[in-house]
């Protein structure tokens, strides 16, 4: 199974090249990248399972892996919150499509709450994609100002999860 960082690197390389289509298969993993009208389309699914829907990445945003279910109905709420956000705040965004979890398990407290201080390597949440639990790091030092999604909510690639006031 490819790590998310490896997938991101492959996407960047394909996006910056003149290659229009790229297919990678290894064991039960298949990664297929296609460019259409300057946009990169990404799909990754186990070979044994029926193909997952392909989600196109917007041209302005960095291309990213998109797998799993179609857009969640909650997505418009998150976009409304994003518009209201202060321009001086850093957004921690979802690096993939999946399910947002604020804690490592239902009995544990949340990784972070509003007002908590975080460092660059602080784990702020988990995003589950294809039965893999991916720990999401803050990547900045600062204070959590707002949590933009609910526990168990489906999130899209690039969807803001947290707002952080950088220190």
N, C-alpha and C positions, 0 to 999 in steps of 0.2 A: 504494500500500500504506500502510495506517495504521501509525503508530508506536505502540509499546506505551503510551506516556504518553497519547496521544490516545484510545486504547481505554479506558484506565483512567478518564479524565475522562468519557467518554461513559457508562461503567458507573455512575460515581458520580451523574451527573445523572439517569439513568434510575432508579436505585435510590431516589433521594430524591424523585422525582416520583410522580405518580399514574398515569403511563403504564404499561400492562401489557405492551405489545409495541413494540419499536423495530427497524426494518430500515434498514440503510444499504448502498447498493451504489455502487461506483465502480470502473470498469475491470474487472479480474478479481477484485476483492475484494468479499465480501459479509459484513456483520456483522449478526447477528440476535440481539436480546436479548428475552427473555420473562421475566416474573415469574410464578411459581407459588407460591401459599401463602406469600407474603412472601419467597421466595427468587428470586434472579436466575439465569437460565439463559443461557449465552453460547455462541455458535458462530460461528466465522469460517472461511470456506473459499473458495478460488478458485471462480468461477462454473463454469469448465470442468470441474472435478473433482467427483466424486460427493460429496455432503454428508458432512462429518466428524461423528463422534458428538458429541452434546451432553452436557456434563458440568455437573452442578448444583453451584453453590458453596454451602458450608454457611452457614446463617443467621448464625452468630456471626462468621464471617470476612468480610473485605471481598470483595465480588464481583469476579471477575476473568475475563480471557479464558481459555477452556479449549478447546483444539483438539487434534488429533493422536490418538494411540493411547489406548486405555483404560489404567487404572492398571497400572503396572509391578509385577511380582511383588516387586521390591525394596522397595516402599513400606513394608511392615510393619517391615522392619529400621530404616528411617529414623525411624519413629515410636517404636520402642523407644529409640533413641538420644536422641530429643527428650525423653522422659520422664525420663531419667537426667540431663539437662542442668541445670546450676546456674541458679537463677532470676536471678542477677545478671549472666548473660551475655546479650549481644545476639545474636539469630539473624538471619543473612542468609538470606532465603528466596527461592525461585524465583518470579519475577513471571509465569511462564507455564508451560505444559506443553511439554516438549521434551526434548532430550538434553543432558546436562551434559558440558562439556569443561573440563578444568583448565588447558589450554594453548592458545595460538592455533593450533598445528599439532602433529602428532605428533613432529616433530624438536625442538621448543622445550621449554624447561623450563616447569614449572607457573607460573601467575601468582603464586600464593601457596602457602606450606606452613606447617605448624604452627610457631608461634613468630615468624612474620613480622609486622612492624608495617604497618598499613594506615591510609590516610586516607579521608576521606569520598568522594573521587573515585577511589580506587584500584580498578582492575579486578581482580576476584577470580576470575572464570571467564567462560565463554561458555555460553549456553543456545541451542541450535539449535531453531528452530521454523519449520516450513514452508520449509525451505531458507534461512532467514535466520539469521545468527549474531548474537545479541544479547549485547553485553558487559554484565556485571552488575557494578555498583559496590558497594563496601562500605557506603556511606551512614553510616558511623560511623568514628571514629578509635579505634584500639586494636590489640590483638594477637590473631592467629588462634590459638584454643585447640584447635579440633577441626574436621576436615573430615568431614562426615557422609555424603557420597556418593562413589561411585567414578567414575573417568573413563569416559565412554561410557554411563553409567546414565541411564535414563529418569527424569525428575522431573515431579512434579505442581505445579500452581499452589499456592503457599504452603508447599511442602515446605522444611523447613530444610536449608540447604546447608553453612553454616559457623556456628561459635560464636565470638564475638569478645568478649574482655574489654576493655570500654571504658576508654579512658585518661582 
